[in-house]
Amino acid sequence: MRLMAASGRTKQDVANALGRTINAVAARAMATRVKFRSIRRPHEQKVMFRRRCLRCRHLFDVDSRYRFVCDLCHALDEWRGADLG
């Protein structure tokens, strides 16, 4: 299992090769401190959303579900100096 993990295999690949479940492979990996590569590939891009800005109402692309104001409105002095308390 350690050699397969070092060669870049996923837990699913190792489980299939050894005839075990993914949970069994994960438990053994945790007990023996074997690191597997993540499922997400580095070349995958984040999902982009189109959302309306709460201030100017224009559409903008956002990669986080926590952004509600476009970059232009966020850079304004009145936005930066807003009294929130």
C-alpha positions as CSV (number, residue, x, y, z in Angstrom):
1,M,0.0,0.0,0.0
2,R,2.8,2.4,0.8
3,L,4.4,2.0,-2.6
4,M,1.1,2.5,-4.4
5,A,0.4,5.7,-2.4
6,A,3.9,6.9,-3.2
7,S,3.4,6.3,-6.9
8,G,0.4,8.6,-6.9
9,R,-2.5,6.2,-6.7
10,T,-5.7,7.2,-4.9
11,K,-7.4,5.2,-2.1
12,Q,-9.9,4.0,-4.6
13,D,-7.2,2.5,-6.8
14,V,-5.5,0.8,-3.9
15,A,-8.8,-0.6,-2.6
16,N,-9.6,-2.0,-6.0
17,A,-6.1,-3.5,-6.4
18,L,-6.2,-5.1,-2.9
19,G,-9.8,-6.2,-2.9
20,R,-10.7,-4.1,0.1
21,T,-13.1,-1.3,0.8
22,I,-12.0,2.4,0.7
23,N,-12.7,2.7,4.5
24,A,-10.4,-0.2,5.2
25,V,-7.6,1.3,3.1
26,A,-8.2,4.7,4.8
27,A,-8.1,3.2,8.3
28,R,-4.8,1.4,7.5
29,A,-3.3,4.5,5.9
30,M,-4.1,6.5,9.0
31,A,-2.7,3.9,11.3
32,T,0.5,3.6,9.3
33,R,0.7,7.3,8.4
34,V,0.6,6.8,4.7
35,K,-0.3,9.9,2.7
36,F,-2.4,9.6,-0.5
37,R,-2.8,12.3,-3.1
38,S,-6.1,14.2,-3.0
39,I,-8.9,13.4,-5.4
40,R,-8.9,17.0,-6.8
41,R,-6.3,17.5,-9.5
42,P,-4.2,20.7,-9.4
43,H,-5.3,21.6,-13.0
44,E,-9.0,21.6,-12.0
45,Q,-10.5,25.1,-11.7
46,K,-12.9,26.3,-9.1
47,V,-16.5,26.5,-10.0
48,M,-17.4,30.1,-11.0
49,F,-20.8,31.6,-10.2
50,R,-22.5,34.6,-11.8
51,R,-24.1,36.8,-9.2
52,R,-25.5,40.3,-9.0
53,C,-23.6,42.9,-6.9
54,L,-25.7,44.0,-3.9
55,R,-24.5,47.6,-4.4
56,C,-24.5,48.3,-8.2
57,R,-26.6,45.3,-9.4
58,H,-24.2,44.4,-12.2
59,L,-23.4,40.8,-12.9
60,F,-20.0,39.5,-11.9
61,D,-18.1,36.2,-11.7
62,V,-17.3,34.9,-8.3
63,D,-15.5,31.8,-7.1
64,S,-16.7,31.8,-3.5
65,R,-20.2,31.5,-2.1
66,Y,-19.4,34.3,0.4
67,R,-18.8,37.2,-2.1
68,F,-21.8,39.4,-2.8
69,V,-20.2,42.7,-3.9
70,C,-18.2,43.1,-7.1
71,D,-14.5,44.2,-7.1
72,L,-15.3,47.7,-8.3
73,C,-17.7,48.4,-5.5
74,H,-15.5,46.7,-2.9
75,A,-12.7,49.1,-3.9
76,L,-14.7,52.2,-3.3
77,D,-13.7,54.5,-0.4
78,E,-17.3,54.6,0.9
79,W,-17.4,50.8,1.1
80,R,-14.0,50.7,2.9
81,G,-15.0,53.4,5.3
82,A,-18.4,52.2,6.2
83,D,-19.4,52.2,9.8
84,L,-20.6,48.7,10.6
85,G,-21.1,49.0,14.2
